[in-house]
Amino acid sequence: MAALPYAHVDGSLRAIAGQAEGFGRCAIGGLHGSLYCVTSLADDGAGSLREGCRREEPLWIVFDVSGTIQLASTMSVSSYKTIDGRGQRVKLAGHGLHLNKCEHVIVCNLEFECGRGNDADAIQIKPGSRHIWIDRCSLRDYGDGLIDVTLGSTDITISRCHFSMHDKAMLVGADCTNTGDRCIRVTVHHCFFDGTRQRHPRVRFGKVHLYNNYTTDWAIYAICASLESQILSQCNIYEAGEKKTVFKYLTEKAPDKEVGTCGSVRSEGDLFLNGARPCLLPGADGECVFSATEFYPACSMAPASESLKQDLRVCAGWQPISRPQDSI
């Protein structure tokens, strides 16, 4: 059994607020707010998750119940909130979360499944949101994407999540007209992309740091570098199924440029299995891709290995862990 992450802070409920790595490392969620207990699986009303998420004050949201919350519409999350699913097994279905013009949000240890509709995403982070941390969530089977980071949202970390039973896993950067997405910075680490077809992620404009992720059995490509994107891929495991292409490059044109461009990828220490083909473009691993140490000094990156692959199969996604005591 692999060692579960964050065991050293599991003695205190809010100690996890300081544990994010990467671009979202400053996210504090509801660290300084009151404790809000979800006592109802209803879509809305007293004791519901929606009631806690809409409140303007900082809150650390926990659950006293397990089960499925069937959402009739997308649930908006306001600033300075932690949605902490430790101690229960809570699934959101029907629709997902919308982090809209908010900051300092942590979403931890939840399941997302069966969202329906043309624009149904499990988690939408847009527009202009920042300091966001999505950790240990299981996401599958939505009508559109699982996690979208668009419209000028930045300083985001997505860690230890399990993505499965889906087509478009993760989109970073809305489309070629949104030049404001040049500010986007996202870290994705220790995630398990389990047979999802594409977008692990697809990136336009932004800077994305990928490390210690395990991506397997994609149906189109693993990573897509589009329109000015910079993707730093370090110590990830790419295990191909029938399709072998790992890095795909798409050319698009920004409205303030005369010619179209694709993105760039630098691959360092990645492990390519079962015939996976990185197919790096000439110069794609050059100086045009950022260095992570420009932005944060350290992270928990380890070499890509068979043991890392097995750990991620166990430790990515929702975990049956107890809720720590609240020391406040």
N, C-alpha and C positions, 0 to 999 in steps of 0.2 A: 504494500500500500504506500503510495507516494505521500510525502509530508504535505499537509495542507498549507497554503500560504497564509501569512499574517498570524500564525499561531502565537507569536511573541507579543501580540497586542490584543488577543482575544479575551483577556481578563477584564477589559473595560470597553463598554459599548462604543464610545466616541473616539477611542484611540486610533481607530482605522482612518480617521479624517486626515492624518498626516502621512499616509502610506502610499499615495499615488506616485507613480513614476512618470517621467516624460513631460510632455507639454501640459498635461492636466495636473501637474503635481501640486499646484497651489489651491486646488479645489478643497474647500472646507465644508461644503454642504450646510447642514443645520447645526454645526458644532456648538454655537453659542445660543441656540434656541431651546425652547421647551420640548419635552417629550410628548409626542402625539401618538396615541395607540389606536390603530385601526381595529375596530370591534365588529365591523359589518362587511360582508362580501357584496353588499348592494352597490350598484353603479354610483349612487349619490345619496346624500342625506347624512344624518348624524352618525359619526363614527366611521364614515366611509373614507377610502383613500382619496377620492376626488375632493372631498371637503378639506382634507389636510393639504393637498397640493395647491388649492386655490388661495389659501390664506396668505396674506402678505408678509407676516412675520416669519423669522427663521424658525424651522421645526426639524426635529429629528424624529422621523416617522418610523414606527415599528408596527408589527402585526401581532395581535392576540388570537388570530384565527388563521387557519389554512384553508385552501380551496381556490376556486376559479372566480375571478371578478370579470363578469361579462360586460364589456364596455359598449354602451350604445353610441358613443361618439369618442373622438380623440380626447385624451385627458391632458390638459395644459398643466405644466409644472412651473410654479413661480420661483423666484430666486431664494437662495439660502435654504435649500431643502435637502435632506438626506432621506431617501426611501430605502429602508434597510430591511431586507427580507430574511435575515438570519433568524433562526429559531422556528420558522414556519415554512411551509411550501405553498407559495402564492403564485398563481398563474394569471396573467392578463390576457384576455381573448377578445375577439371582435374588432377592437381598435388598439391603438398604442398610445405612447406618451409623446407629447409635443413640448419641447424645451424652447420656448418662444421669447426672445429678447430677455433672457434671464442669465444669471451668473451664479457660480458656486452651487452646483447641483451634483449630488452623488446618488447613483442608482446601483444597488448592491443586492445580489443573490435573489433575483426574481426569474420567473419564466414568462416568455411571450410566445403565444401560439395562436394560429388560426385567425389572423386579421383579414378582413375582406373589404374590397373596394379598390378602385383604380389607383388611388393615392394612399393606400393603407400601408404605413410603415410601422414597424414595431417601436422604433425610437426615431423621431425627427428632431434634429438639433438645428434650428433656424428660426428667424434670421438674427444675426448679431448676438448670439449667445457665447459665453466664454467661461473658462474655469469649470469644466465638466469632467466627471469621472464615471464611466460605466464599467462595473466590475462584477465578475462571476454571475453573469446572466446567461440563460439558455434561450435562444431565439430561433424560431422555425415557422415556416408556412404562413407567410403574409402575402397580401395581394400585390405589393410593390416591393419595397426594400426592407431590409432588417434594421440597418442603422444608416441614416443619411446625415451628413454634416455639410451644410450648404449656407449660402447667402451671408457670408462674412462671419460665420461662427468660427471660433478659434480657441487654442489652448485647451485641448481635449485629449483625454486618455481613455482608451478602450482596452480592458485587460481581462484575461482569464475567462473569456466568454466562449460559448459553444454555439456555433452556427450550423444548422442542418435543415434538410427537407425544404430547400428553397432555391430560387433562381438567382436573383440579384442580391448578394449579401450586403455589400457596403459601398456607398457612393460618397465621395469627397469632392465637393465642387459641383454646383448645380448644372450649369450649361455654359456654352462658349460665350454667351453675352454678359455673364456676371463677373466682370473684371474685379469687383470687390472681393472675390474669393481668393485673390492673391495673398491675402493676409492669413489664410487658413493654415493652422499647424496642428497636426494630429499624431499621437503615438498609439500604435496597436501592438500589444505584446502578450505573449503566452495565451493566445487564442487558438481554438481548434475549429478550422473550417472543414466540416465533415461532409464531403460530397456535394456541397453547394456548387452551382453551375459556373458562376462568374462573379467578378467584382470582389476581390479579396485584398484590397479594394480596387475600384476604378477611381482615378484621381485626375482632376483638372485644377490647374493653377497652384494648388497648395503644396506644402511641405509635409511629407508623411514618413515617419520612422517606424519600420516594422522590425521587430526582433523576437526571436524564440517562439514564433507561431508555427503551427503545423497545418498545412493545407494539403488536402488529399482528394483525388478522384474528381477533379473539376470537369465540366462538360464543354467549356469553351476556352477559357484561359484562367490563370491564377490571378495575375496582377495586370492592370491596364494603366499605362502612363499616357495621359492625354494632355494636350494644350498647356505647355509651360510647367507642368508638374515636376516636382523633385521627390523621388522615392528612394529612401535609404533602406535597403533590405539586408539585415545582419543576422546571421546565425538562425535562419528559419529553415524549416524542413518542407520541401515541396515533393510530394509523392504522387506521381502521375497515375491515372487510370488509362482509359482509352486515349484521351487527348493529352498531348505531351508538352504543348507550348506553355511556358511559365509566364514570361513577360510579353505582353502585347503592347504595341505602340499605335495610337490613333492620332492622326493629324487633324486639327481644327484651327479655325482662325478667330482670334479675338477681334472685336469691333474697332479697337484702337491700334491694330497692327495691319500691315499691308499684305503679309503672307502668313500662311498657316504653319503651325509647328506642332510637334508631339511633345511628350514629356521625356524625362531622363530617369534612369535607374542605376544605382550603384549597388552591386551585390558583393557582400563581404562575409565569408564564412558560412554561406548557405549550403545546405545539403540537398542534392537533387537525386531522387530515387526513382526506380522503375522507368528509366528512360526519359525523365523530365528534362526538357530542353530550355535553358535560360534564354538563348538567342538575344544576347545584349547587342544593341546598336553600337556602331563605332562611336566612341566618345561618350557613350551613355553612362559610363562609370568614371567619368572625369571630374574635373573641378566644379562643374556646373551643379552638382548635387551637394547639398549642405552637409556639414558635419554635426552630429548630435551634440558634441561637446561645445559647440558654439552656444547652445541654448541650455543645457543642463549637464552638470559635472559627472554624474554617475547613474547607473541603472543595474538591475540584477541580471543582466545578460550572461548566458552560459553558452558553451559550444553546442552547436547542433549535433544531436546524437540519438541513438536508439532509445536510451533511457529518458531523454527529454520527450520524445514522441509518446512513450508509454505514460509518462507523468501527465501530459496534456490530455490524453484520453480519459484520465481519471479526475483531474483537478480543474478542468475548464468547464464553466457553466455552473448552474445551481448546485449548492452543496448542502448536505444534511448536517448542518452545524448548529450548535446551541446559540441562543441569543445571550451575549454577555450582559453582565449587570451594568447599570448606568450609575456612574460615580457622582453625577451631578444631581 
